[in-house]
Amino acid sequence: MEEMEEELKCPVCGSFYREPIILPCSHNICQACARNILVQTPESESPQSRRASGSGVSDYDYLDLDKMSLYSEADSGYGSYGGFASAPTTPCQKSPNGVRVFPPAMPPPATHLSPALAPVPRNSCITCPQCHRSLILDDRGLRGFPKNRVLEGVIDRYQQSKAAALKCQLCEKAPKEATVMCEQCDVFYCDPCRLRCHPPRGPLAKHRLVPPAQGRVSRRLSPRKVSTCTDHELENHSMYCVQCKMPVCYQCLEEGKHSSHEVKALGAMWKLHKSQLSQALNGLSDRAKEAKEFLVQLRNMVQQIQENSVEFEACLVAQCDALIDALNRRKAQLLARVNKEHEHKLKVVRDQISHCTVKLRQTTGLMEYCLEVIKENDPSGFLQISDALIRRVHLTEDQWGKGTLTPRMTTDFDLSLDNSPLLQSIHQLDFVQMKASSPVPATPILQLEECCTHNNSATLSWKQPPLSTVPAEGYILELDDGNGGQFREVYVGKETMCTVDGLHFNSTYNARIKAFNKTGVSQYSKTLVLQTSEGKGGRESSPDKDTDSEEQTLPFPVPSERLPLRRMSPFSSTLNLQPSFPGRSYFDFRSSPHQLSLHSSLQSLNAPGSNFETQSAPYSQLVDIKKLLAVAWFAFDPGSAHSDIIFSNDNLTVTCSSYDDRVVLGKTGFSKGVHYWELTVDRYDNHPDPAFGVARIDVMKDVMLGKDDKAWAITEGGITKGATIGVLLDLNRKTLTFFINDEQQGPVAFDNVEGLFFPAVSLNRNVQVTLHTGLPVPDFYSSRASIA
């Protein structure tokens, strides 16, 4: 019941209601507090004076008074009336619960009547401290308001249910325990408040102070007053007026005040309103139950937020510490390089100092010796050695003139730490929103069939993935400087095609594209490598009008029978379509870890020596299909190799740390088509026995290639340092052929080769080989295959 206590306290004094009265706005107030906040209005502004002057004012003049109130939204609480020359405003005070109240302009006259029976000044006005509605009191004064007996009964039961000690009712902050109660004031006091607010002098000296317990009993035993009519104090309420929504007595009905109103029995309406209140409480109870469950949920959220915050902070600290550790490790590595450079410089300078010191000592000794020889007076003896001395002097002088007096090492350290990318990354270090309101767009796809280059310009085209459901608001195209430098933005917009002009001739540019929307940006597309033309011909080099008008960009057409080659597969992930005519420009499409290359040519229409007529001519008229060759780009695979294999040169060069043979496979497997690659022997010591060929994915890695039934290889036949071994895998004819230094080793090494094969090599620590891929099939084999 403690939550109900605020409902039982007066908004003016902040204490439990004492003789509460009901204002027309349905709010309650203590009768004594109502008298304290009365305000007297001027005669000229009262409704009675206006009616006497014939102004025809209605009975609802209190609404006009409400408009004249000083209360506003900026002034919380209660205000007095202003604008009257005869009624100056009065400073306000605050009640214990924060409501502003105004004391009377002058102290009330001394009277022996109770506050309820004391006369009310004429033309008095009262304003509700809660809703701030104002009204003028009639001749009955405060006795015209009904008393809330139900509220008194609830307060009595509430106070009786409290077993704790009675508290002082006038303490502002922490109420102290009451020591006395005044029967006349009906207030509990502690000692400090009694001395301050209820001194034993003047009219208060006649009040009777009793102990708090006795005061509680006297309150409990005081007879409950029967609710009487406000107009007829001797009559009890017996009926209820439905229109006026108030209980009335028989005398009110006899006087005709409610003659046209619907009147019902007081008991029946009491039961009906109780039922309605119970039904309304049921709905409110459900809302209160939901509110309690919601509060439990919020409290659980507070605990969960605290736990998640601690966990997230720990994770953040761990991530930052990991970055700091990585930076410290890199710092140690860089310092080691600086120390190494420092030691190298010191060694070079010290060696030069030592050499120069020895040389200077020899030179000084020669000079001193020559001076002593010059002092000799024996001409014949001098001439015997003079020629040799002269030659030695000139030789020594020449030795000093051959850069000997130039420092071999500079004092500056030719090292410059490029920390700008790292600083930029640190400044951009931020949290990633894990659950965005809407996802970022999908990564765009470059349309290779529409991308081309012409002279020193390039045209790129892209699109969103077919199954993408997130729209893109625009795209960002980035291009490097043609020299492997950093990417820079060259286009930002909604279009899906862009032509970049002003590029360098005979240069290679890297391009990439990404999409963006309000949420963020997508991942970059795969990198597209653009090769501009060599600058021969073209508009820039030909001023002839006819030639200039004939030059157009010809997109390289892809025949329908070659389209399956452009699809990415788990193994053969590279395509190189290379046309036969010279002076081509091409572009490569790279993806890590594999590469996809598409070479496209730019050829002028109706150029001399060509048989092109229209761009829509059949494909066989444009390009000789037999000269289109599919080649593969790949490297050795560290993931499937033996642990003793040592990789270098971007996994294109391998050797071994063991004297035993170890196997390493290529990263790309083949199941159809014709494929050719070469291996050069970089080191060949102590007559090792390397093997070259193809193998299954599950070949044994710790024995020589070909020792089991999972590999096919060549192990002899003129292999020395600098030799080149070619491997030709023709899965269309199911054959495997080997070449050494461009010479075929027999007709066919193996036939009936069928399945999935990987390039393979076995070697030991005495051998080092380098892989070369992306090579066309030898010409003689291509011609022989075409004839067949």
Secondary structure, 3 states (H helix, E strand, C coil): CHHHHHHHECCCCCCECCCEEECCCCCEEEHHHHHHCCEECCHHHCHHHHHHCCCCCCCCCHHHHHHCECCECCECCCCCECCCCCCCCCCCEECCCCCEECCCCCCCCCCCCCCCCCCCCCCEEEECCCCCCEEECCCCHHHHCCECHHHHHHHHHHHHHCCCCCECCCCCCCCCECCEEECCCCEEECHHHHHHHCCCCHHHHHCCEECHHHHHHHHHHCCCCCCECCCCCCCECCEEECCCCEEECHHHHHCCCCCCCCEEEHHHHHHHHHHHHHHHHHHHHHHHHHHHHHHHHHHHHHHHHHHHHHHHHHHHHHHHHHHHHHHHHHHHHHHHHHHHHHHHHHHHHHHHHHHHHHHHHHHHHHHHHHHHHHHCCCHHHHHHHHHHHHHHHHHHHHHHCCCCCCCCCCCCCCCCCCCHHHHHHHHCCCCCCCCCCCCCCCCCEECHHHCEEECCEEEEEEECCCCCCCCCCEEEEEECCCCCCCCEEEEEECCCEEEECCCCCCCEEEEEEEEECCCCECCCCCEEEEECCCCCCCCCCCCCHHHHHHCCCCCCCCCHHHHHHHCCCCCCCCCCCCCCCCCCCCEEEECCCCEEEECCCCCCCCCCCCCCCCCCCCHHHHCCHHHCCCCCCCCECCCCCCCCEEEECCCCEEEECCCCCEEEEECCCECCCEEEEEEEEEEECCCCCCEEEEECCCCCCCCCCCCCCCEEEECCCCCCCCCEEEEEEECCCCEEEEEECCEECCCCCEECCCCCEEEEEEECCCEEEEEECCCCCCHHHHHHHHHC
